[in-house]
């Protein structure tokens, strides 16, 4: 094996090489061993596949469900009426219920008038609330637009400065080229050769 790996001393290596030239059996065996060594050197391990993770898809679905649930809860809280609105609505319903109870003993036009007044008041309150919400949204949109326009103004000023710098540098280059051309033209033809 030391001979196969080239680790034997020079005299011993010459002795074994001389033997191999005269002994076909040993020569065939060494040739087979060298072929085996080449085959082993060329052999590569197959690429291993990553271990299956059966829990990974479940984890992804759980994360997606948690995100959807979170968004749903947040939207529900944003869309639901506040406690004050619910209390006012309950009060209004209680007043209407009382009016209906009293109205059984009195005439129907008074009940209708009371209900209409309560409905009108509630409608005006809801319209005022909607108007305030629209004003806040409009102010936020205007603020965002102002911020965007300010950013655009800064970018335009920077671009204008950069273009002015390029123009000044270009003009300087043109003047230098013009001077060089004038010097070139002023050379006598005999000196150029």
MOGI-V362676 format. One record per residue. N is the residue number from 0. OMEGA is omega in radians with two decimals (NA if undefined). BURIAL is 1 if it has 24 or more other C-alpha atoms within 12 Angstrom, else 0. D_LAST is the distance of its C-alpha to the last C-alpha in whole Angstrom. Layout:
# MOGI-V362676
{{N:OMEGA:BURIAL:D_LAST} {N:OMEGA:BURIAL:D_LAST}}
This chain:
# MOGI-V362676
{{0:3.10:0:79} {1:3.10:0:77} {2:-3.14:0:76} {3:-3.11:0:74} {4:3.10:0:72} {5:-3.08:0:71} {6:-3.13:0:73} {7:3.11:0:75} {8:-3.05:0:75} {9:-3.13:0:73} {10:-3.14:0:76} {11:3.13:0:78} {12:3.11:0:75} {13:-3.14:0:75} {14:3.14:0:78} {15:3.12:0:78} {16:3.11:0:76} {17:3.13:0:77} {18:-3.11:0:81} {19:3.12:0:79} {20:-3.10:0:77} {21:-3.07:0:81} {22:-3.12:0:83} {23:-3.12:0:82} {24:3.13:0:84} {25:3.13:0:83} {26:3.12:0:79} {27:3.14:0:80} {28:3.12:0:81} {29:3.11:1:78} {30:3.12:0:76} {31:3.12:0:78} {32:3.13:0:78} {33:3.08:0:74} {34:3.10:0:74} {35:3.11:0:76} {36:3.11:0:73} {37:3.13:0:70} {38:3.13:0:72} {39:3.12:0:73} {40:-3.10:0:70} {41:-3.08:0:69} {42:3.12:0:72} {43:3.06:0:71} {44:3.08:0:73} {45:3.13:0:74} {46:-3.11:0:72} {47:3.09:0:75} {48:3.11:0:76} {49:-3.12:0:77} {50:3.13:0:80} {51:3.11:0:82} {52:-3.07:0:83} {53:-3.11:0:85} {54:-3.09:0:86} {55:3.10:0:82} {56:3.12:0:83} {57:3.12:0:86} {58:3.12:0:84} {59:3.13:0:81} {60:3.13:0:84} {61:3.11:0:86} {62:3.12:0:83} {63:3.13:0:82} {64:3.13:0:86} {65:3.11:0:86} {66:3.14:0:83} {67:3.12:0:85} {68:3.12:0:88} {69:3.12:0:86} {70:3.13:0:84} {71:3.13:0:88} {72:-3.14:0:90} {73:3.12:0:87} {74:3.12:0:87} {75:3.12:0:91} {76:3.13:0:91} {77:-3.06:0:89} {78:-3.05:0:90} {79:3.13:0:94} {80:-3.14:0:96} {81:-3.12:0:96} {82:3.12:0:100} {83:3.12:0:100} {84:3.13:0:100} {85:3.13:0:102} {86:3.13:0:105} {87:3.13:0:105} {88:3.11:0:105} {89:3.12:0:108} {90:-3.14:0:109} {91:3.13:1:109} {92:3.13:0:110} {93:3.12:0:113} {94:3.11:0:114} {95:3.12:1:114} {96:3.08:0:116} {97:-3.13:0:119} {98:3.13:1:118} {99:3.12:0:119} {100:3.11:0:122} {101:-3.09:0:123} {102:3.11:0:123} {103:-3.14:0:125} {104:-3.11:0:128} {105:-3.05:0:126} {106:-3.09:0:125} {107:-3.14:0:121} {108:3.13:0:119} {109:3.12:0:119} {110:3.14:0:118} {111:-3.14:0:115} {112:3.12:0:114} {113:3.13:1:114} {114:3.13:1:112} {115:3.12:0:110} {116:3.13:0:109} {117:3.13:1:108} {118:3.12:0:106} {119:3.14:0:104} {120:3.13:0:104} {121:3.11:0:102} {122:3.12:0:100} {123:3.12:0:99} {124:3.13:0:98} {125:3.10:0:96} {126:3.10:0:94} {127:3.11:0:94} {128:3.12:0:93} {129:3.13:0:90} {130:3.10:0:89} {131:3.12:0:88} {132:3.12:0:86} {133:3.11:0:84} {134:3.12:0:83} {135:3.13:0:82} {136:3.12:0:80} {137:3.13:0:78} {138:3.11:0:78} {139:3.12:0:76} {140:3.12:0:74} {141:3.12:0:73} {142:3.11:0:72} {143:3.12:0:70} {144:3.12:0:68} {145:3.12:0:68} {146:3.12:0:66} {147:3.13:0:64} {148:3.09:0:63} {149:3.11:0:62} {150:3.11:0:60} {151:3.10:0:58} {152:3.12:0:57} {153:3.13:0:56} {154:3.13:0:54} {155:3.12:0:53} {156:3.11:0:52} {157:3.12:0:50} {158:3.13:0:48} {159:3.12:0:47} {160:3.13:0:46} {161:3.11:0:44} {162:3.09:0:42} {163:3.10:0:42} {164:3.11:0:40} {165:-3.13:0:38} {166:3.13:0:37} {167:3.13:0:36} {168:3.12:0:34} {169:3.13:0:32} {170:3.10:0:32} {171:3.11:0:31} {172:3.09:0:28} {173:3.14:0:27} {174:3.11:0:27} {175:3.11:0:24} {176:3.12:0:22} {177:3.11:0:23} {178:3.13:0:21} {179:3.11:0:18} {180:3.13:0:18} {181:3.09:0:18} {182:3.14:0:16} {183:3.14:0:13} {184:-3.08:0:14} {185:3.09:0:14} {186:3.07:0:11} {187:-3.09:0:10} {188:-3.11:0:7} {189:3.13:0:6} {190:-3.11:0:6} {191:-3.11:0:4} {192:NA:0:0}}
